[in-house]
Structures are given as structure tokens and as C-alpha cells.
Amino acid sequence: MTTSSFDDKDIELIRKKIRNIPDFPKKGIIFKDITPVLQDPMTLVLTSKLLMQPFLEQNVDLVAGIESRGFIFGTRMAADLAAGFIPVRKPNKLPSDKISVEYELEYGMDQLEMHSDAIKKGDRVVIHDDLMATGGSARAASELITSLGGVVIGYSFVLELTFLNGKSKLETGIPVHSLLEI
């Protein structure tokens, strides 16, 4: 989904709140900081509203938020959609039986985990994160969900870095909804 699906004034308001932090978490990376979006009540509510819109009529069972910034809007999306929430976490953060997958980042390797009982076969799941860069973490979350019998019905991002072509790592035919594209 492109920004043309939403009111351009709303999208521009959110865009102006995202700040660039050079050389974080590593030299050469420009980190897209959504903290100013969260600090302003108007953009916080607006962003939440726009993120859930594409999924209102999709019979969502669960929203899977990717650690850690995917938890921020993911839990709100789940509540607004009357769905459950699944935290997809970095290693050694979950207390119960879990499954894991390793994936490639734009600046190295990482791993994600999910509780092994988080999904029932056939659950309809939206994967959410604040930002899609290379698509590695979203793809890893999808692998975790489908390995337990869940069905990924969409991806949701506040911001997509299109120049990194992250969509190419995601399953074809599953909609990708990004509020902002850079």
C-alpha cells in the first residue's frame, strides 16, 4: 500500500515527526527514530488509526509484533482489531517453550523467537514492525508463524525503506501495508 491510500496531510504530519540518527546502531546506518511520533498524542493516535485500517474487514485472529518497536503499535492494532497479540522476540527473552529462526539484517545476523503455543492451526495473523529495511525480520516472523500452522494475511509497517527492496524477501501474494515509503 502506498501513501496515496491515505490523506496526504496525515502522512506528511507523521513523516515530519520521524527523525534521522546518523551512525546508529553502527557507522554508516541512518536510524529512523519514531520516538517523536510517539511523544505527540495527535500523531500517536493518527498512526495507530492508519495502521489498522487495511485490516478492519480481514478477520484477524492475532497481530505478531516484532521486538521491540513492533510491540508499540502492534498491541494497539490487536486491541483495535479485537485480536490477540504475539510478541516475536530476540533470543532468551521468552519464558516458555519456544521456536526460533535465524535471519540476515542489513548490518549482520540475528535471531527471533516465539512461544511454541502462540498459534493455533489456521490462525489469521498480521505481522507488524515499525520499519521494514531488508525484510529479514518480517520474513523470519512469517517462518515462525507458518511453521506452527498460522496463516500470514498481511504485513504492516510505519516506514518502509524501499531502496533496500525488503518486499522481495516476503512471500508473494501477501499484502504489505506501509504508511510511509522512503
Stockholm file with secondary structure:
# STOCKHOLM 1.0

chainA/1-182         MTTSSFDDKDIELIRKKIRNIPDFPKKGIIFKDITPVLQDPMTLVLTSKLLMQPFLEQNVDLVAGIESRGFIFGTRMAADLAAGFIPVRKPNKLPSDKISVEYELEYGMDQLEMHSDAIKKGDRVVIHDDLMATGGSARAASELITSLGGVVIGYSFVLELTFLNGKSKLETGIPVHSLLEI
#=GR chainA/1-182 SS CCGGGSCHHHHHHHHHHCEEEETCSSTTCEEEECHHHHHSHHHHHHHHHHHHGGGTTSCCCEEEEETTTHHHHHHHHHHHTTCEEEEEBCTTCCCSCEEEEEEEETTEEEEEEEETTSCCTTCEEEEEEEEESSSHHHHHHHHHHHHTTCEEEEEEEEEECGGGCGGGGSCTTSCEEEEEEC
#=GC SS_cons         CCGGGSCHHHHHHHHHHCEEEETCSSTTCEEEECHHHHHSHHHHHHHHHHHHGGGTTSCCCEEEEETTTHHHHHHHHHHHTTCEEEEEBCTTCCCSCEEEEEEEETTEEEEEEEETTSCCTTCEEEEEEEEESSSHHHHHHHHHHHHTTCEEEEEEEEEECGGGCGGGGSCTTSCEEEEEEC
//
